[in-house]
Amino acid sequence: MRRACRERQSADMNVSRLRKRSTKPVALALVCAVTVLAAAGCGDGRQRSDAPATPAAPAGSRPPAARGAVVSATPVADLDAHEVVARLTKAGIDPARARFGVRAHRIVYRTLDGTGKPTTASELVALPKNDDRDLRVVSWLHGTEVYRGEVASVNDASPDRTTALLFASTGHAVSAPDYLGLGKGPGIHPYGDPEATVNASVDALRAARSFAQRDGHDLDERVLVSGFSQGGPATMLVGRALQQGVDQHFRPGLLAPIAGPFDLSGFEAAAAADKVARSSLYLAYFVTAWNRMYGLYATTDQAFRAPYDKTVETLFDGDHQASQIAAALPPTSKRLFTEAFLNKVRNPTGTLQRKLRVMDNTCDWRPEVPVRLFHAKGDKDVAFANSLHCQRQLTSHGADQRLTDVGQLDHSTTVLKALPQVVRAFDATR
């Protein structure tokens, strides 16, 4: 399909030019991976790619900066092919398809929060060290992180940085957003906010394209989207927004979610019943974030038992590591939450029910590209049933979908074993 599209030049040029979309066939599609996002009920997703990130400027002042405009670029990695292979091998990822060295930068860019207010966010942009001018782009959407310093753009040991190196070493450009409030982004991460997730991820693609052009590359319009855990539903959100035309250049090319909580109502109810590994941490993160956004309780003692009601909200400020939070919380939801609040999670009504319903329907649409779901039946954090839930919704719309069971593996190992299969799916779209 051919259509004219406006192509943004690099931030320092501020010039537009028209070009034709490519006619290469779309072969596959990547879409969901884990914990809390959704596509329904969050607007029609048809934002203008040139929408301002700041309010209109007074006469005579500088015009507002564009969504996705690059604020800063900082080199964070420069590896040859052998070093990439060594990193992948150490992480437990099959390096068979790694071919190129990789350069990576931390990019700070302009975006909007979930309410439409201007803010900034950070991402890791990784580019292969090869001679190809035109590159396919991967959007990698990470799983649940409570600590702002754990994400790919700032932590060299982050599993998500290693994942970005994998995709880049196979010849792709990679945009790995940190999401809002993580990495170098200000504020507290709005865990599970669909609008904020789409804004940060799509604007990250715009920033990656601008940066890649400065480096002598152009990014193909077809975005290969994949994500793990929280990144699973995020993959579906971003895939649907791109399909609906949220950006004038990018559209989905393949969706590949890994181990996502697509039945969020069921996932949170299971956490309330302590049927999920690390149930108290998962549920506390969810509850404190959603309380900031939607008002789930009036006072902390309505939701949390003493003495945790005095401290739990301060733990999820982005400055505490997961190990610190786990040490400060009881191991079970039963000991952390009041029974009345746990019943509210198990049997949601009102605002909570409406917002959860949105999250339960992340896969309830028909992607125009294939969806390749990956999960492990041994996953004790996010049950395999979540991907079955997504598969049923996709099937009901006649989507091209396939669910692969990667084995009796735990949550963290699931992504390591799925990633080489995602790479093969991406490569098959050429």
C-alpha positions in Angstrom: 0.0 0.0 0.0 1.3 3.4 -1.0 0.5 6.6 0.8 2.3 10.0 1.1 3.7 10.6 4.5 5.5 13.6 6.1 9.0 12.7 7.1 10.6 14.6 10.0 14.2 15.7 9.6 16.6 15.8 12.4 15.7 18.2 15.3 18.3 20.8 14.2 17.0 21.2 10.7 13.2 21.4 11.2 12.5 20.7 7.6 9.8 18.4 6.1 9.8 16.5 2.9 7.3 14.1 1.3 8.2 10.6 0.4 6.4 7.4 -0.7 5.8 4.6 1.8 7.7 1.4 0.9 5.8 -1.5 -0.7 7.6 -4.3 0.9 5.2 -7.0 2.1 4.3 -7.2 5.7 4.9 -10.7 6.9 4.6 -10.9 10.7 3.6 -8.9 13.7 4.7 -8.4 17.3 2.3 -7.5 20.0 2.0 -8.2 23.8 4.1 -9.1 26.8 3.4 -8.4 30.6 1.5 -6.4 33.1 -0.9 -3.6 32.8 -1.8 -1.8 29.7 -4.7 -1.7 27.3 -5.9 -0.3 24.0 -9.6 0.1 24.4 -11.2 3.1 26.2 -8.2 5.4 25.8 -9.2 7.6 22.9 -9.1 6.7 19.3 -5.2 6.8 19.2 -5.2 9.2 16.2 -2.8 11.8 17.5 -1.0 14.1 15.1 2.7 13.3 14.9 3.5 17.0 14.9 1.3 17.8 18.0 3.2 20.2 20.2 4.8 19.0 23.4 4.5 22.4 25.1 1.7 25.0 25.2 1.5 27.6 22.4 4.3 30.2 22.7 3.6 33.9 22.9 4.2 36.0 19.8 7.8 36.6 19.2 9.0 33.6 21.2 10.4 30.4 20.0 7.8 27.8 18.7 7.0 24.8 20.9 9.2 21.8 20.5 7.9 18.8 18.5 6.8 15.6 20.1 9.7 13.2 19.9 12.3 16.1 19.6 15.7 15.0 20.8 16.8 17.0 23.9 20.1 15.2 24.4 22.1 12.2 23.2 24.7 10.5 25.3 26.8 7.5 24.1 26.6 4.6 26.5 27.9 1.6 24.6 30.2 0.8 21.7 30.8 -2.9 21.2 32.2 -5.0 18.4 30.5 -8.2 17.3 32.6 -10.4 19.5 31.7 -8.3 22.6 28.0 -8.5 21.8 28.2 -12.2 21.5 29.9 -12.4 24.8 27.3 -10.3 26.5 24.5 -12.4 25.0 26.1 -15.6 26.0 26.7 -14.4 29.6 23.0 -13.4 29.8 21.8 -16.9 28.6 20.6 -15.7 25.2 21.4 -17.7 22.1 23.8 -15.4 20.1 23.6 -17.4 16.8 22.1 -14.5 14.8 24.3 -11.8 16.2 26.4 -10.4 13.2 27.3 -6.8 13.9 28.8 -4.6 16.5 26.5 -2.1 18.2 26.6 1.6 19.2 24.1 2.7 21.7 23.0 6.1 23.1 20.8 7.3 25.8 18.3 9.8 24.2 16.2 12.2 26.2 13.2 13.4 24.2 10.0 15.4 24.5 6.7 13.7 25.0 3.4 14.0 26.9 2.1 12.4 30.0 -1.2 10.5 30.3 -3.1 13.8 30.7 -1.5 15.5 27.7 0.9 17.7 29.6 4.4 18.1 28.2 7.3 16.2 29.8 10.4 14.4 28.8 11.4 10.8 28.8 14.5 8.7 28.1 15.2 5.7 25.9 18.1 3.6 24.6 18.7 3.8 20.9 21.0 1.1 19.6 22.3 1.0 16.0 24.2 -1.8 14.2 27.7 -1.0 13.1 27.2 -1.9 9.4 26.9 -0.1 6.1 23.1 -0.3 5.7 21.5 3.1 5.3 17.9 1.9 5.6 17.2 -0.1 8.7 14.2 -1.9 10.1 13.3 -0.7 13.6 12.4 -2.7 16.7 10.5 -1.1 19.5 11.4 -3.1 22.7 9.0 -2.5 25.6 10.4 -3.6 28.9 8.7 -5.4 31.8 7.9 -4.2 35.3 10.6 -2.1 36.9 10.2 -0.2 40.2 13.6 1.5 40.3 14.4 4.3 37.8 18.0 3.2 37.6 17.3 -0.3 36.4 16.3 0.5 32.8 18.2 0.1 29.6 19.3 3.7 29.0 21.1 4.1 32.4 22.1 0.6 33.5 24.7 -1.2 31.5 23.8 -4.5 33.2 20.1 -4.2 32.5 18.6 -7.3 30.8 16.8 -4.8 28.5 20.0 -3.3 27.3 21.2 -6.8 26.5 18.0 -7.4 24.6 18.5 -4.1 22.6 22.1 -5.3 21.8 20.6 -8.6 20.5 18.2 -6.9 18.1 20.7 -4.3 16.9 23.4 -6.9 16.3 21.0 -8.6 13.8 20.9 -5.4 11.8 18.0 -3.6 13.3 17.7 -0.1 14.8 16.3 -0.4 18.3 14.2 2.0 20.3 13.9 0.9 23.9 11.9 3.5 25.8 12.3 3.7 29.6 8.6 4.8 29.9 7.7 7.9 31.9 9.3 8.4 35.4 12.0 5.9 34.8 15.6 6.4 33.6 16.1 10.1 33.2 12.4 11.0 33.1 11.0 13.2 35.8 8.3 12.3 38.3 7.0 8.9 39.3 6.3 6.1 36.8 2.5 5.9 36.0 2.4 2.1 36.1 -0.2 0.9 33.7 -1.4 4.2 32.2 -2.3 3.4 28.6 -2.1 6.9 27.3 1.3 7.6 28.9 2.7 4.3 27.6 1.6 5.0 24.0 2.9 8.6 24.2 6.3 7.6 25.5 6.8 4.7 23.1 5.6 6.4 19.9 7.6 9.6 20.7 10.6 7.4 21.4 10.3 6.0 17.9 10.2 9.6 16.5 13.2 10.5 18.5 15.1 7.4 17.4 14.3 8.2 13.8 15.6 11.7 14.1 18.8 10.5 15.8 19.3 7.8 13.3 19.0 10.3 10.4 21.8 12.3 12.0 23.9 9.1 12.0 23.2 8.6 8.3 20.4 6.1 8.6 16.7 6.1 7.7 14.2 3.9 9.5 11.6 1.8 7.7 8.0 2.6 8.4 7.2 -0.9 9.5 7.9 -1.2 13.3 8.6 -4.6 14.8 7.2 -4.4 18.2 7.9 -6.7 21.1 7.8 -6.6 24.8 8.0 -8.6 28.0 5.7 -8.7 31.0 4.4 -5.1 31.4 5.7 -4.7 27.8 3.2 -7.3 26.5 0.1 -5.3 26.9 2.2 -2.2 26.0 3.1 -4.0 22.7 -0.6 -4.3 21.9 -1.3 -0.7 22.8 1.5 0.6 20.7 0.6 -1.8 17.8 -3.0 -0.6 17.8 -2.1 3.0 18.0 0.3 2.7 15.0 -2.4 0.8 13.0 -4.9 3.6 13.8 -2.5 6.2 12.4 -1.0 7.8 15.5 2.1 8.7 13.5 2.3 9.8 9.9 5.4 7.7 9.2 5.3 4.5 11.3 2.9 1.6 11.2 3.1 -1.9 12.7 5.2 -4.5 11.0 4.9 -7.4 13.4 3.9 -7.9 17.0 5.6 -10.3 19.4 4.5 -10.1 23.0 6.2 -12.3 25.6 4.5 -13.4 28.9 2.1 -10.5 29.3 -0.7 -10.2 31.9 -3.5 -9.8 29.3 -6.2 -10.7 31.7 -5.4 -8.0 34.3 -8.5 -8.5 36.3 -7.5 -12.2 36.7 -3.9 -11.4 37.4 -4.6 -8.9 40.2 -7.3 -11.2 41.7 -4.7 -14.0 41.7 -2.2 -11.6 43.4 -4.8 -10.7 46.0 -5.2 -14.5 46.7 -1.4 -14.9 46.9 -1.4 -17.2 43.8 1.2 -15.2 42.1 5.0 -15.2 42.9 6.0 -11.9 44.6 2.2 -11.2 45.0 2.5 -8.4 47.6 5.1 -6.4 45.6 3.2 -6.7 42.3 -0.1 -5.8 43.9 1.3 -2.9 46.0 2.9 -1.4 42.9 -0.3 -1.7 41.0 -2.5 -0.3 43.8 -0.3 2.7 44.7 0.1 3.7 41.1 -3.6 3.3 40.3 -4.6 5.2 43.4 -2.5 8.2 42.2 -4.3 8.0 38.8 -7.8 6.9 39.8 -8.3 7.2 43.5 -8.8 3.7 44.8 -8.7 4.7 48.5 -9.2 7.8 50.6 -6.6 7.0 53.2 -3.8 4.4 53.2 -5.2 2.5 56.2 -8.3 1.7 54.0 -6.0 -0.4 51.8 -3.0 -1.4 53.9 -2.6 -2.9 57.3 -0.5 -1.3 60.0 2.4 -0.6 60.1 2.7 -0.7 56.3 0.0 1.9 55.8 2.6 4.5 57.0 5.4 3.6 54.6 4.1 1.7 51.5 3.5 4.6 49.3 7.0 6.0 49.8 8.5 2.8 48.7 7.2 3.1 45.1 8.8 6.5 44.3 11.2 5.2 41.7 14.2 5.6 44.0 13.9 2.3 45.8 15.3 -0.9 44.3 13.1 -4.0 44.1 15.2 -5.8 46.8 14.7 -2.9 49.2 10.9 -2.9 48.6 10.7 -6.6 49.0 12.6 -6.4 52.3 10.2 -3.7 53.6 7.0 -5.6 52.7 5.5 -8.8 54.0 5.7 -11.7 51.5 2.0 -12.1 51.1 -0.9 -9.8 50.1 -2.9 -11.2 53.0 -0.5 -9.7 55.5 -0.1 -6.4 53.6 -3.6 -5.4 52.6 -6.8 -5.2 54.6 -9.3 -7.9 53.9 -11.9 -5.4 52.7 -9.5 -4.0 50.1 -8.5 -7.5 48.9 -12.2 -8.2 48.4 -12.4 -5.0 46.3 -9.6 -6.3 44.1 -11.2 -9.7 43.8 -14.6 -8.2 43.0 -14.0 -4.8 41.5 -16.8 -2.3 40.9 -17.0 1.3 39.7 -13.9 3.0 38.5 -11.6 0.1 39.3 -13.9 -2.3 37.3 -14.0 0.1 34.3 -10.2 0.6 34.2 -9.5 -3.1 34.6 -11.9 -3.9 31.8 -9.9 -1.7 29.5 -6.7 -3.6 30.5 -8.4 -7.0 30.0 -9.1 -6.1 26.3 -5.6 -5.3 25.1 -5.9 -8.0 22.5 -9.5 -7.4 21.6 -8.9 -6.1 18.1 -7.8 -7.2 14.6 -4.2 -6.4 13.9 -3.4 -6.1 10.2 -0.1 -7.8 10.8 0.7 -11.2 12.4 0.9 -11.6 16.1 3.4 -14.1 17.6 2.8 -14.7 21.3 5.4 -16.4 23.5 4.9 -17.7 27.0 6.0 -20.6 29.3 3.6 -22.9 31.1 6.0 -22.9 34.0 5.7 -19.2 34.6 4.6 -18.6 38.2 4.5 -14.8 38.0 2.2 -14.4 35.0 0.2 -17.5 34.3 0.1 -19.0 30.8 -3.6 -18.5 30.9 -3.0 -14.8 30.2 -1.6 -15.5 26.8 -4.5 -17.9 26.1 -6.8 -15.0 27.0 -5.1 -12.8 24.4 -5.1 -15.6 21.8 -8.9 -16.1 22.2 -9.5 -12.4 21.7 -7.3 -12.2 18.6 -9.0 -15.4 17.2 -12.4 -13.9 17.7 -11.4 -11.1 15.3 -9.9 -13.4 12.7 -6.3 -12.2 13.4 -3.2 -14.0 12.2 -1.9 -15.2 15.5 0.2 -18.0 17.0 1.0 -18.8 20.6 4.3 -20.7 21.4 4.9 -22.4 24.7 8.6 -22.1 25.4 8.6 -24.7 28.2 8.5 -25.3 31.9 10.4 -22.1 32.7 10.1 -19.3 35.2 9.1 -15.8 34.3 12.6 -14.3 33.8 13.9 -17.3 31.9 10.9 -17.2 29.6 12.1 -14.0 27.9 15.6 -15.4 27.4 14.3 -18.4 25.5 11.7 -16.5 23.6 14.0 -13.7 22.3 15.9 -15.8 19.6 12.5 -17.0 18.3 11.3 -13.3 18.1 14.5 -12.5 16.2 13.7 -15.3 13.7 10.2 -14.0 13.3 11.5 -10.5 12.6 14.0 -11.8 10.1 11.3 -13.7 8.3 9.6 -10.4 7.5 12.4 -9.4 5.1 
